């Protein structure tokens, strides 16, 4: 649905005033910057998982008792793996989440989302 000239002018005015009053908010709402930040977080998460796996293997090989340096290294590696996996799950692309949800049959839809020929209402019902 297109906006009238008055609505478009009002929307541009709101956008310009918001940019002048709170530039940090505008930067947070910038889609390109958010996607770059998200992709960097995913790359860092992958590195954390691989380094954590390596530390877990090395620590497991060094472990000679319940309290030794190998156990600490292995625990740190496990913590890196868990942190990396949590970061990856939080920052993965929406497309990946949608495909995964569709494969399990649990598609999280919001209000007004078109599903076939039906539109979900505010309570999530058709």
N, C-alpha and C positions, 0 to 999 in steps of 0.2 A: 504494500500500500504506500503510495507516494504522499509526501507532505505538501501542504499548501505553501505558498511563498511566505505567508505570515508565520506559519509554524516553523518553517526552515530558518527564517530570520531569527525567531525566538530561540531556537535550538542553538544556532551559531552564537548568539549573544550569551547564552548560558555557558557554552563551552569556552568562549573567550574570557568571561569573568572568572570562571573556575581556574583557568590557566594562570590568570594574574594573581588571584588570591592564594592559591595553594599549588605551586608548581610540582611539589613532591607527589601530590595526589595524581596529577596528570601523568607523571612518570610511571607511577604504579599501575595506571590504567592503560598504558601503552602496550598493545598486544605484542609487538615485535620484541620489545625489551623483555616482556614476561616469557615469551617463547625461548629467547636466548638464555635467560636465567634458568629456565626449566631444563633445557637441553644440557647446559653446563652441569647442573645438579645430577642429571642422569649419568653423564660421563664420569663424574666424580664418584657416584654410587657404584658404577661398574668397577672402577679402580679399587674402591674400598672392599668390594666383594672379593676380587682377585687377590689383593694383598692380604686380606683377612684369611682367605683359604690357604695361602702360602704360609702365613704365620701359624695357623692352626696345625698344618702338617709339620713344620719345623719344631714347633713347641711340643707336639705329640712325640716326635722323635727324641727330643731332649729330656722329656719327663722321666725321672728316675725315682720319684717319690711323690707323696701328696703335696709337699711344700718345697718346690724347687723352681728355678728360673724357667724351665720348660713348661710347667703348668701355667705360670703367669703369661708367658708368650702365647700359649694356646688359648687361654681365656681372652686375651686381648684380641687375638685373631677372630675368635668367635663373636666378640663384641663388634668388631669391624664388619663382619658378615651381616649381623643382624641390623646394624645401623645402615649399611649400604642397601640392604633389601628394603628396609622401611622407607628410605629416601627414594629409592627407585619406584616403589609402589605409589608414593605420594606424588611424584613428579612425572610419571609416564604420560604419554600423550592421551588426550581424550579419545582418539580413534582406537587405540589399543584397549582402553577400558570398555568402549562400546562393543567392539568385536568380542571381547571376553565375556561381557554380560549377555550378548546375544547367543553365544555358544552354550551358556549355562541356562538360558531361558529366563534369566532375571534381569530385565532391562529397566534400569532406573530412569523413569521419565518424569518430567516436571509438568507443571500446569501449562496448558496450551500447546503441548507437543503433539504434532500430528502423527498418528499411528494408523497407517492404512488410510481409511476414509473417515476415521473418527478422531475427535480431539478430546484430550483428557481435560477434565475440569479441575477446579482448585483443590478438591479433595483427592484427586488421583483416580477418580472413577470415570468411566466412559459414558 
